[in-house]
Amino acid sequence: KNQNRAMEGVQASIEIESKQKGEAQRAKKFLESHLNDVEVQLETANRSNAEARKNIAKLHSQIQ
């Protein structure tokens, strides 16, 4: 009896660990995807910022 209970406990632990591993993998994929989106947004913002700085410098030189 004790051995059966121990085996059931081990099996339950394995199932829980497997489920948690799957959830962790899904979370990792989600976060990696979100990170990629944020990186693209940052690159776009940096390009826009650089363009705006060039325009400001150009306008500033025209004013002087």
N, C-alpha and C positions, 0 to 999 in steps of 0.2 A: 504494500500500500504506500509506504513512504517513498519508495523508489518511483512509483507511478506519479505521485504528487510532485516529486522533484522534477521528473521529466515534463510534466504538464507546465510547471513553473518555468523551466528552461525554454520550452516551446513558446509559451506566452511572451517571454522576454525577447526571444528571437523575432517573433511577429511584430512586437512593438518597435524593436530596433529597426526592422526592415521598413515599417511604415514611416518612422521618423526619418530614416535615410532618404526615402522617396520624397517626403515633404521638404527636406533640406535641399535636395537636388532641384526641385521645382522652384523653391525660393531663390536658389543661386541663379538659375536660368532667368528668372524674372528680374533679379537685381542686375545681372549682367546686361540684359536688354535695356533696362532703364538707364544704366550707366552709359551705354552706347548712345542712347537718345540725348542724354545730357551733354555728352561730349560733342555731338553734332551741333546742338544748340549753342554751346560755348564757342565752337569754331565759327559759327555764323555770326554770333555777337561780336567776336574779336575782329572778324572781317569788316563788319559794319562800323565798329569803333575806329578801325584804321582808316576807313574811307571818310568817316566824319572828321577825323583829325586832319586828313589831307585837305578836305574842303575848308575847314576852319583856318588852316595855315594859308591857303590860297586866298580866302576872303580877307584875312588879316593883312596879307601883303598888298592886296588891292586897296585897302583902306589907307595904308601908310603912304 
